[in-house]
Each structure stands twice: as structure tokens, then as C-alpha cells.
Amino acid sequence: MTTQLSASGDEQRPIRDLDELTELFRAAEKPASRFLIGAEAEKFAVVERTGAPIDYEHGVARVFASLEAFGWTPERETHDGPVISLRRGPASVTLEPGAQLELSGAAFADLHAVSSELDAHYAELAPVSEALGLSWLSVGFHPLATQAELPWVPKKRYGVMREYLPTRGRAAHDMMRRTATVQANFDFSSEEDALRKLMVSLRLSPLVHALTANAPFSERRVSPSKSLRGDVWLHMDPARSGLIAPLWRLERPTYRDYAEWALDAGMFLFKRGERVLKNTGQTFRAFLANGFEGERATLEDWRLHLNTLFPEARLKNTLEVRACDAQSRELTRAVPALFTGILYDERALAEAEQLSKHFELASLEAARPSLVKDALAARVGAEPVAPLAEKLVDIALGGLERRARKDANGEDERRLLAPLAALTEHGKCPADVMLEGLTPGQTLALDDVISRVKL
């Protein structure tokens, strides 16, 4: 689901009132009968023979050129700049800073269509992958490359992030270039519905991350942690990531409460035509009050700012859930299936909301290092996580069953969650399967690593 927030002409005028900040959310509200689902899936490309990551000039550019044959249109930041993304209708193919390739899919009414879109994407990548000898690795942390071996994608925002984010967290460059995720996007019908779904997603995100942990390798070595990606996110800019602590204190958070949190996160940049103005560290609240180099904050700037916030779940023109490591081809589909079952069925949402009340912010924050390291073997306080994860998956399965959206073979959407449900039933996360027979600190042969994480 393409979640890039586009600007209208009216949004290029200065913001006149704080209430305008919440209109972006109100304008996205829709009746439940029109709710859609979108998926975003990232992956790493390496030369299979050597394990070397692809660079922009000789790798990414050729992959993009190949995809143009399937109707994808190249996009640039400036008229004569490098291609940084592709678009086909409402879908896009974009690049993360270390050349991770992301499909940001279209929005569909059911998970069967989401699954078909993923199949089509993999099929379109097949010819160029064979021609270049590439393997696609779908795992939460790059299992082979060092920081020095990875490229920097020539996107202006990434250049600013490269300089600024390390001042706010030691794992910034790893986040940018060595992590990959699968995300899902959902609609909401009202302010109450949006914030209810947001808070359930935030409260459950550490549990969801534990049951989908899939990042146990670094530079061909077995890590003690089942999700190195999760560990990276524990050392990121706290003002723009994490669980949005200010909202937990409120009985009924509002759009304005979310906007107030976003106002206090540091900015990266804003644009005026093709000009990019770097204002790193200035909060949007300060930009709104004081401007920057004679420019005043606009709704277009606000939209861009919302796209630079990275909590475990966030509001834009959709609710985006962001807690999961990149997954195998089969399990990639399970992530949107899990959240669809929870968020798009009223009974399931109520049950998930009740389950989420197990978690107080302080105890959850204290448990997060253990959750990313040990996954379903961890505890929150004295409570084991595995039974809670199994309960959450059961809630989602119930929601999908009641949705009763069937494919051409008469199967409902539970088929897409079934592989993750089977793992969770046995107290395992995806990393547990990849780690069978291995020990922490063990160094693996190149082909062994690739075979375990290949898409």
C-alpha cells in the first residue's frame, strides 16, 4: 500500500492553526465497508556467488531498468537526478538507504489480493535476478555485509539522515542500511477508531516482534539475539521511535495528542520546489513558531515530517504497523494477515485490546531487550510471552474467520496466517527455525547463510 502523503496546492501555504495538523488524519477517515489492506516488504540483494551487496550504479539501476518492462515508471527527485523509485498506479518500488528494495503495494479489499501482488512482484524480479546472479535475502538484519561494504542510495533525505541520526542514537547507520522489515497499512473510520487501533498496535508491538523475530545473523555469524533488527531499534532516536510513551498516560488519546508528540520530534529537511533545506534538529514545533531561513511551515512540510517518524505504529493517511522483521516469502503474508484479523474485526479488536492490558509501559520497556534477544522464550515481568503470543494469533485467526473473505478455492484468509500460527503453537519464532543446529558465535559458510535466508 503506497503510503506516501501527497500535497495539494492549498497545502503549500503556511499553517495558520494547530487544528490544521489533524485535518490530514480526518480527511483519511472512511466507512468500514471501504477499508483496504496494504503491505510493504523490504529485502536485500546480493551477488549469490560472492555474497557482495549490489551497488546503486551497476545493480539497482539495472534492476530498475528491468522492471520498467513490466510497466513501472521511473521517478527522480530532480529533473536530471538519478532514479530513486518506480511507480505503477498506486504501487511503488522504493529504496532504503543501503539499497534495500521495498515493494510498497497497492491497497486491496482482502489478503488474497495482497498475496497475489507479492507473487507478481517476485515473478517480475526473477529475470533480472537470474541475469545478474542475484539472490534476495528476506531477513531483518543483513546477514553478510559490514557497514563499509554497503552503498548509500543517492536520495537527498538519506544524506541528511546519515549525518543527523547518529547524533541521536548509536545504531542509526545500522537501522538505515542493515535492517529490513515487512509492514502493513490499515484504514480507520473515525478519530476514536484510529487511536484505538494505534494504541492496541503500540501496546502489542513488542509481543508481535517477538513472535516474528527473524534476524539472527550478522557478517555470517550466529548472533545471541534472535532479532538484531530489534536490538538496533532500541538504540535509535527516542524522540521519533519506540512506543510513543506520552499516549500511554491518556485514557482516550486524540489526533491532537498524536500531533503534539510529532511536533516535538526533530526534523530532517523540507523542500521548496526542487530545493532541499536542511534543518536537522529543529523540532516541527519550533519550525511552526519561528520558521527557518525565512520559510514558514506548511502542511506539505507536516506531511513530510510525519513520514520521518518511526514509532512501532504510526498515523498518516493510514495506520502503519512497523514492528516486524522482514520474513520469508511465506511468512511475509502472515504479517498483514495477523493485523487484519485483529484490526478489522470488532470482536477481535476488543479481545486484542483486553490482551494488551497485560502490558504496562514500564514493564514492557524493561522487557524489550529480552524480547528481541530471546523472542518467545522471554518474559514480561514474571509472565511468559509464548502463551500470550499464541493467544494473540488465535484472536487474529478468529477475526479472519469471521471476515470470511474467500479465494477462488474457497479458502478464507486464515490460510495466510497458518504458517505463523503453526510456529507460534510450538513456541517458536521464525529465527528459531533458521537457528536449528547452530550455536551463538558460530561462523557459517556463505552458501549456508544464503540458503537459510533466501527469499
C-alpha positions as CSV (number, residue, x, y, z in Angstrom):
1,M,0.0,0.0,0.0
2,T,1.6,3.3,-1.1
3,T,1.6,5.5,2.0
4,Q,3.5,8.5,0.6
5,L,1.5,11.5,1.6
6,S,0.9,13.8,-1.4
7,A,0.3,17.5,-1.1
8,S,-2.4,19.7,-2.7
9,G,-1.8,23.3,-3.8
10,D,-3.5,24.5,-0.7
11,E,-1.0,22.6,1.5
12,Q,1.8,24.8,0.2
13,R,0.6,27.8,2.1
14,P,1.8,28.4,5.7
15,I,-0.1,26.7,8.5
16,R,-2.4,29.1,10.3
17,D,-3.7,27.0,13.1
18,L,-2.7,23.8,15.0
19,D,-6.1,22.3,14.3
20,E,-5.0,22.1,10.6
21,L,-2.4,19.4,11.6
22,T,-5.1,16.9,12.5
23,E,-7.1,17.5,9.3
24,L,-4.7,15.2,7.5
25,F,-6.0,12.4,9.6
26,R,-9.7,13.4,9.5
27,A,-9.5,13.5,5.7
28,A,-8.4,9.9,5.6
29,E,-11.4,8.5,7.6
30,K,-13.7,6.2,5.6
31,P,-16.5,3.8,6.4
32,A,-15.6,0.2,7.4
33,S,-17.2,-1.0,4.2
34,R,-14.3,0.7,2.3
35,F,-11.4,-0.5,4.5
36,L,-8.4,-1.7,2.5
37,I,-5.2,-3.5,3.3
38,G,-1.7,-2.8,2.0
39,A,1.7,-4.4,2.6
40,E,5.3,-3.2,2.4
41,A,8.1,-5.7,2.1
42,E,11.9,-5.0,2.1
43,K,14.7,-7.3,1.1
44,F,18.5,-7.3,0.5
45,A,20.1,-8.2,-2.8
46,V,23.4,-9.9,-3.0
47,V,25.5,-11.5,-5.8
48,E,25.0,-15.1,-4.9
49,R,28.4,-16.3,-6.0
50,T,30.3,-13.8,-3.7
51,G,27.7,-12.5,-1.2
52,A,28.6,-8.9,-2.2
53,P,25.7,-6.4,-1.8
54,I,24.6,-4.7,-5.0
55,D,25.6,-1.1,-5.5
56,Y,23.4,1.6,-7.0
57,E,25.1,2.2,-10.3
58,H,25.5,-1.4,-11.5
59,G,22.9,-3.2,-9.5
60,V,19.9,-1.1,-8.5
61,A,19.9,0.8,-11.8
62,R,19.8,-2.5,-13.8
63,V,17.1,-3.9,-11.6
64,F,15.0,-0.8,-12.1
65,A,15.6,-0.8,-15.8
66,S,14.4,-4.4,-16.0
67,L,11.2,-3.6,-14.0
68,E,10.3,-0.9,-16.4
69,A,9.5,-3.6,-18.9
70,F,6.5,-4.5,-16.6
71,G,5.0,-1.0,-16.8
72,W,6.9,0.6,-13.9
73,T,7.7,4.3,-14.4
74,P,11.0,5.7,-13.1
75,E,10.8,8.6,-10.6
76,R,13.5,11.2,-9.7
77,E,13.8,13.9,-7.1
78,T,15.0,16.4,-9.6
79,H,14.6,16.6,-13.4
80,D,18.1,15.3,-14.1
81,G,18.7,13.3,-10.9
82,P,19.1,9.6,-10.5
83,V,16.1,7.3,-10.5
84,I,15.2,6.6,-6.8
85,S,11.9,4.8,-7.2
86,L,9.4,3.3,-9.6
87,R,5.7,3.7,-9.7
88,R,2.9,1.7,-11.3
89,G,-0.6,3.0,-10.5
90,P,-0.9,3.3,-6.7
91,A,2.1,0.9,-6.0
92,S,5.7,1.8,-5.9
93,V,9.2,0.2,-5.6
94,T,11.5,2.2,-3.5
95,L,14.9,2.1,-2.0
96,E,16.0,2.2,1.6
97,P,19.4,3.9,2.3
98,G,21.6,0.7,1.9
99,A,19.8,-0.3,-1.4
100,Q,17.2,-2.5,0.3
101,L,14.4,-2.9,-2.3
102,E,10.9,-2.3,-1.0
103,L,7.6,-3.1,-2.6
104,S,5.1,-0.6,-1.3
105,G,1.9,-2.2,-2.6
106,A,-1.4,-1.1,-3.7
107,A,-4.4,-1.2,-1.4
108,F,-6.8,-4.2,-1.6
109,A,-10.0,-5.3,-0.1
110,D,-8.7,-8.7,1.0
111,L,-5.5,-10.5,1.8
112,H,-5.7,-12.8,-1.2
113,A,-5.1,-9.9,-3.5
114,V,-2.2,-8.7,-1.3
115,S,-0.7,-12.2,-1.6
116,S,-1.2,-12.2,-5.4
117,E,0.6,-8.8,-5.7
118,L,3.6,-10.2,-3.8
119,D,3.7,-13.2,-6.1
120,A,3.7,-10.9,-9.2
121,H,6.5,-8.8,-7.7
122,Y,8.7,-11.8,-7.1
123,A,8.0,-13.0,-10.6
124,E,8.9,-9.7,-12.1
125,L,12.2,-9.7,-10.3
126,A,13.1,-13.2,-11.5
127,P,14.5,-12.4,-14.9
128,V,16.9,-9.7,-13.8
129,S,17.9,-11.7,-10.7
130,E,18.9,-14.6,-13.0
131,A,20.7,-12.3,-15.4
132,L,22.8,-10.6,-12.7
133,G,23.2,-13.7,-10.5
134,L,21.4,-12.1,-7.6
135,S,19.8,-13.7,-4.5
136,W,17.2,-11.8,-2.5
137,L,17.6,-12.1,1.3
138,S,14.4,-11.5,3.3
139,V,15.6,-11.3,6.9
140,G,15.5,-8.5,9.4
141,F,19.3,-7.7,9.6
142,H,21.8,-8.1,6.8
143,P,23.4,-11.5,7.4
144,L,26.6,-10.8,5.3
145,A,27.6,-7.2,4.9
146,T,29.6,-4.9,7.1
147,Q,28.7,-1.2,7.1
148,A,31.7,-0.5,4.9
149,E,30.6,-2.9,2.2
150,L,27.1,-1.3,1.7
151,P,26.3,1.5,-0.7
152,W,24.5,4.8,0.1
153,V,21.4,5.4,-2.1
154,P,21.6,8.9,-3.7
155,K,18.4,10.2,-2.2
156,K,18.7,13.7,-0.6
157,R,16.8,12.8,2.6
158,Y,19.2,9.9,3.3
159,G,22.2,12.2,3.1
160,V,20.7,14.3,5.8
161,M,19.7,11.3,7.9
162,R,23.2,9.9,7.5
163,E,24.7,12.9,9.3
164,Y,22.0,13.7,11.8
165,L,20.7,10.4,13.2
166,P,24.0,9.1,14.6
167,T,23.9,12.1,17.0
168,R,20.6,10.7,18.3
169,G,21.4,7.0,18.6
170,R,24.4,4.8,18.1
171,A,22.6,2.3,15.8
172,A,21.5,4.9,13.3
173,H,23.5,3.6,10.3
174,D,22.7,0.0,11.0
175,M,19.0,1.0,11.1
176,M,19.3,2.8,7.8
177,R,21.4,0.2,5.8
178,R,21.4,-3.1,7.6
179,T,17.8,-3.6,8.6
180,A,14.7,-4.7,6.7
181,T,11.1,-5.1,7.6
182,V,7.6,-6.1,6.5
183,Q,4.9,-3.6,7.4
184,A,1.2,-3.3,6.8
185,N,-1.2,-0.5,6.4
186,F,-4.8,-0.1,7.6
187,D,-7.7,2.3,7.4
188,F,-9.8,3.9,10.2
189,S,-13.3,5.2,10.3
190,S,-13.0,7.9,13.0
191,E,-10.7,9.6,15.5
192,E,-11.8,7.1,18.1
193,D,-11.2,4.1,15.8
194,A,-7.8,5.4,14.6
195,L,-6.4,6.0,18.1
196,R,-7.9,2.7,19.4
197,K,-6.2,0.8,16.7
198,L,-3.0,2.8,17.2
199,M,-2.8,2.1,20.9
200,V,-3.6,-1.6,20.5
201,S,-0.9,-1.9,17.9
202,L,1.7,0.0,20.0
203,R,0.9,-2.0,23.2
204,L,1.2,-5.3,21.4
205,S,4.1,-4.4,19.1
206,P,6.9,-5.9,21.4
207,L,4.9,-9.1,21.6
208,V,4.3,-9.1,17.8
209,H,8.0,-8.5,17.3
210,A,8.9,-11.5,19.5
211,L,6.6,-13.8,17.6
212,T,8.0,-12.7,14.2
213,A,11.7,-12.3,15.2
214,N,13.8,-13.2,12.2
215,A,17.2,-11.5,12.3
216,P,19.8,-13.9,14.0
217,F,22.8,-13.4,11.7
218,S,25.5,-10.7,11.3
219,E,28.5,-10.9,9.0
220,R,27.9,-14.7,8.6
221,R,28.0,-15.2,12.4
222,V,25.2,-16.5,14.6
223,S,24.1,-13.8,16.9
224,P,23.0,-14.4,20.5
225,S,19.9,-12.3,19.6
226,K,17.0,-13.6,17.6
227,S,16.4,-10.2,16.3
228,L,19.4,-7.9,15.7
229,R,17.0,-5.5,14.0
230,G,15.0,-5.3,17.2
231,D,18.2,-4.5,19.1
232,V,19.1,-1.8,16.6
233,W,15.7,-0.1,17.2
234,L,16.4,0.0,20.9
235,H,19.3,2.4,20.2
236,M,17.6,4.9,17.9
237,D,16.4,8.5,18.2
238,P,13.9,8.2,21.1
239,A,12.0,11.3,20.1
240,R,10.9,9.7,16.8
241,S,10.8,5.9,17.5
242,G,9.6,3.4,20.1
243,L,6.2,3.1,21.8
244,I,5.1,6.8,21.9
245,A,5.1,7.0,25.7
246,P,3.1,10.2,26.1
247,L,0.0,8.5,24.7
248,W,0.0,5.7,27.3
249,R,-0.8,8.2,30.0
250,L,-4.1,9.2,28.3
251,E,-7.4,7.4,28.8
252,R,-8.6,8.4,25.3
253,P,-5.9,9.8,23.1
254,T,-6.8,12.0,20.2
255,Y,-5.4,13.1,16.9
256,R,-4.2,16.3,18.6
257,D,-2.3,14.2,21.2
258,Y,-0.5,12.3,18.4
259,A,0.2,15.6,16.6
260,E,1.6,17.1,19.9
261,W,4.1,14.1,20.1
262,A,5.1,14.5,16.5
263,L,5.6,18.3,16.9
264,D,8.5,17.6,19.3
265,A,10.5,15.3,17.1
266,G,13.5,16.8,15.3
267,M,13.2,17.5,11.6
268,F,15.5,16.4,8.8
269,L,14.6,18.8,6.0
270,F,11.9,20.4,4.0
271,K,11.5,21.2,0.3
272,R,10.7,24.2,-1.8
273,G,10.3,23.0,-5.3
274,E,13.5,21.2,-6.1
275,R,15.4,23.0,-3.3
276,V,16.1,21.0,-0.2
277,L,16.6,23.0,3.0
278,K,18.3,21.0,5.8
279,N,17.1,22.0,9.3
280,T,18.2,19.0,11.3
281,G,17.3,19.0,14.9
282,Q,14.8,21.8,14.8
283,T,11.5,20.4,16.1
284,F,8.5,20.9,14.0
285,R,7.0,22.9,16.9
286,A,10.0,25.3,16.6
287,F,9.7,25.5,12.8
288,L,6.0,26.3,13.2
289,A,6.7,29.1,15.7
290,N,9.9,30.6,14.3
291,G,10.3,29.4,10.7
292,F,13.6,28.7,9.1
293,E,15.7,30.9,6.8
294,G,12.6,33.0,6.0
295,E,10.4,30.0,5.3
296,R,7.3,29.2,7.2
297,A,5.9,25.7,7.9
298,T,3.3,24.4,5.5
299,L,1.0,21.3,5.5
300,E,3.2,19.8,2.9
301,D,6.1,20.1,5.3
302,W,4.0,18.5,8.0
303,R,3.2,15.6,5.7
304,L,6.9,15.1,5.0
305,H,7.7,15.3,8.7
306,L,5.1,12.6,9.5
307,N,6.9,10.3,7.1
308,T,10.2,10.8,9.0
309,L,8.8,9.4,12.3
310,F,9.5,5.8,13.0
311,P,7.5,4.5,16.0
312,E,6.4,0.9,16.2
313,A,3.0,2.0,14.8
314,R,2.2,5.4,13.3
315,L,-0.6,7.5,11.9
316,K,-0.5,9.1,8.4
317,N,-3.3,8.7,5.9
318,T,-3.3,5.1,7.1
319,L,-2.4,3.3,10.3
320,E,1.0,1.7,9.6
321,V,2.3,-1.2,11.8
322,R,6.1,-1.5,11.8
323,A,7.1,-4.0,14.5
324,C,8.1,-7.0,12.3
325,D,11.4,-8.2,10.9
326,A,11.5,-9.0,7.2
327,Q,10.2,-12.5,6.6
328,S,10.4,-15.5,4.3
329,R,8.2,-15.4,1.2
330,E,5.6,-17.5,3.0
331,L,5.7,-15.6,6.3
332,T,5.7,-12.1,4.7
333,R,2.0,-12.7,4.0
334,A,1.4,-13.6,7.6
335,V,2.2,-10.1,8.9
336,P,-0.7,-8.3,7.2
337,A,-2.9,-11.3,7.9
338,L,-2.1,-11.1,11.7
339,F,-3.1,-7.4,11.9
340,T,-6.1,-7.7,9.5
341,G,-7.5,-10.3,11.8
342,I,-7.0,-8.1,14.8
343,L,-7.9,-4.7,13.5
344,Y,-10.7,-5.3,11.0
345,D,-13.0,-7.4,13.2
346,E,-14.7,-5.7,16.1
347,R,-14.7,-8.8,18.4
348,A,-11.0,-9.5,17.7
349,L,-10.1,-5.8,18.3
350,A,-11.9,-5.9,21.6
351,E,-10.1,-9.1,22.6
352,A,-6.7,-7.8,21.5
353,E,-7.4,-4.6,23.4
354,Q,-8.1,-6.7,26.5
355,L,-4.9,-8.7,26.0
356,S,-2.8,-5.6,25.5
357,K,-3.8,-4.5,29.1
358,H,-1.4,-7.1,30.3
359,F,1.3,-4.6,29.5
360,E,2.3,-1.5,31.5
361,L,4.7,0.8,29.7
362,A,7.5,0.5,32.4
363,S,7.4,-3.3,32.5
364,L,7.3,-3.6,28.7
365,E,10.2,-1.2,28.2
366,A,12.2,-3.2,30.8
367,A,11.4,-6.4,28.9
368,R,12.1,-5.2,25.4
369,P,15.9,-6.1,25.3
370,S,14.9,-9.7,26.4
371,L,12.1,-9.8,23.9
372,V,14.4,-9.0,20.9
373,K,17.1,-11.4,22.2
374,D,15.0,-14.4,23.3
375,A,11.7,-13.8,21.4
376,L,9.1,-16.2,22.7
377,A,11.4,-17.6,25.4
378,A,11.3,-14.2,27.1
379,R,9.1,-12.9,29.9
380,V,7.4,-9.6,30.6
381,G,7.8,-9.3,34.3
382,A,7.0,-12.8,35.6
383,E,4.7,-13.7,32.8
384,P,6.0,-15.9,29.9
385,V,5.5,-14.4,26.5
386,A,4.8,-17.6,24.5
387,P,1.2,-18.2,25.7
388,L,0.3,-14.5,25.1
389,A,1.7,-14.8,21.6
390,E,-0.4,-17.9,20.9
391,K,-3.5,-16.2,22.3
392,L,-2.9,-13.2,20.0
393,V,-2.6,-15.4,17.0
394,D,-5.8,-17.2,18.0
395,I,-7.6,-13.8,18.2
396,A,-6.4,-12.9,14.7
397,L,-7.5,-16.3,13.3
398,G,-10.9,-15.7,14.8
399,G,-11.1,-12.3,13.2
400,L,-10.1,-13.7,9.8
401,E,-12.7,-16.5,10.1
402,R,-15.5,-14.0,10.8
403,R,-14.4,-11.8,7.9
404,A,-15.0,-14.8,5.7
405,R,-13.2,-13.5,2.6
406,K,-12.6,-16.5,0.4
407,D,-10.3,-17.1,-2.6
408,A,-11.1,-18.9,-5.8
409,N,-10.5,-22.3,-4.0
410,G,-13.0,-21.4,-1.2
411,E,-10.3,-20.8,1.4
412,D,-10.6,-17.9,3.7
413,E,-7.7,-15.6,4.8
414,R,-6.7,-17.8,7.6
415,R,-4.6,-19.8,5.1
416,L,-2.1,-16.9,5.0
417,L,-1.7,-16.7,8.8
418,A,-1.5,-20.5,9.2
419,P,2.3,-20.8,8.8
420,L,3.0,-18.3,11.6
421,A,0.2,-19.9,13.7
422,A,2.0,-23.3,13.4
423,L,5.3,-21.8,14.6
424,T,3.7,-20.0,17.5
425,E,1.8,-23.1,18.6
426,H,5.2,-24.8,19.2
427,G,6.6,-21.7,21.0
428,K,8.9,-20.8,18.1
429,C,9.6,-17.7,16.1
430,P,11.0,-17.7,12.5
431,A,14.5,-17.3,13.8
432,D,14.2,-20.5,15.8
433,V,13.8,-22.5,12.6
434,M,16.8,-20.9,11.0
435,L,18.9,-21.5,14.0
436,E,18.3,-25.2,14.3
437,G,21.6,-27.0,14.7
438,L,23.6,-23.7,15.2
439,T,25.2,-22.1,18.2
440,P,25.8,-18.4,19.1
441,G,29.1,-17.1,17.7
442,Q,29.3,-19.8,15.1
443,T,30.6,-18.6,11.7
444,L,28.8,-20.1,8.7
445,A,29.8,-20.7,5.1
446,L,28.5,-18.2,2.6
447,D,26.2,-20.6,0.8
448,D,24.8,-21.9,4.2
449,V,23.8,-18.4,5.2
450,I,22.2,-17.6,1.8
451,S,20.3,-20.9,1.8
452,R,18.8,-20.1,5.2
453,V,17.6,-16.6,4.4
454,K,17.0,-16.6,0.6
455,L,13.6,-15.3,-0.4
